[in-house]
Amino acid sequence: MGNTELKKLLIHRISEIEDTEFLNAIKTIIEARTANPTLLLTPDILRIIAASKKEYEEGLIYEQSEVDENFNQWVKKGVN
C-alpha cells in the first residue's frame, strides 16, 4: 500500500472514531512527527526574552564563575 492509499485509509478510519481521549492520543503522535514543529510563545515569555536580550546587549550579564566568586565572598562576610 502506497502513502496516498494509506493516508486515505487513516483519514477514513479516524473519521469514524468518537473517543475524544483516543483522538487526542493520535493528535499527540502526529504532532510529534511533524516536520516543522511550531513553538508558540506567550506574550509574557516574549517580553522576558526581549528583556533578557536587552540585558545581554547592554553587558548586564555575569559568567557563572563571577557569580560563584561573589557568592563565596558574600558567605565569608556573613560568617565573620
C-alpha positions in Angstrom: 0.0 0.0 0.0 1.4 3.4 -1.0 1.5 6.6 1.1 -1.6 8.0 -0.7 -3.8 5.0 -0.1 -2.6 4.7 3.5 -3.3 8.3 4.2 -6.8 7.9 2.8 -7.4 4.8 4.8 -6.2 6.5 8.0 -8.4 9.6 7.4 -11.4 7.4 6.8 -10.7 5.3 9.9 -10.0 8.3 12.1 -13.2 10.0 11.0 -15.1 7.0 12.4 -13.6 7.3 15.9 -15.8 9.0 18.6 -13.4 8.6 21.6 -12.0 12.0 22.3 -9.2 10.7 24.5 -8.1 8.3 21.8 -8.3 11.1 19.2 -6.1 13.3 21.4 -3.6 10.5 21.6 -3.5 10.2 17.8 -3.1 14.0 17.6 -0.1 13.8 20.0 1.5 11.2 17.9 1.0 13.1 14.7 2.3 16.4 16.3 5.4 14.6 17.5 6.2 13.6 13.9 5.5 17.0 12.3 8.4 18.1 10.1 8.2 21.7 11.2 7.0 21.9 14.8 5.9 25.3 15.9 6.7 26.7 19.3 4.0 29.1 20.5 5.3 31.6 23.0 3.0 33.6 25.3 3.2 37.4 25.4 4.8 37.1 28.9 7.6 34.8 27.6 8.2 37.1 24.6 8.6 40.1 27.0 11.0 38.1 29.2 13.1 37.1 26.1 13.2 40.7 24.9 14.3 41.9 28.3 17.0 39.2 28.5 18.2 40.1 25.0 18.4 43.8 26.0 20.4 42.9 29.2 22.8 40.8 27.2 23.3 43.6 24.6 24.0 46.1 27.4 26.5 43.8 29.0 24.4 43.2 32.1 25.4 39.6 32.4 27.8 37.6 34.6 29.8 34.5 33.9 29.0 31.6 36.3 32.5 31.9 37.8 31.8 35.5 38.7 28.6 34.6 40.3 30.3 31.8 42.3 33.1 34.1 43.4 30.7 36.9 44.5 28.6 34.3 46.4 31.6 32.9 48.1 32.7 36.4 49.2 29.2 37.1 50.5 29.2 33.9 52.5 32.6 34.7 54.0 31.4 38.2 55.1 28.3 36.7 56.7 30.3 34.1 58.7 32.8 36.5 60.2 
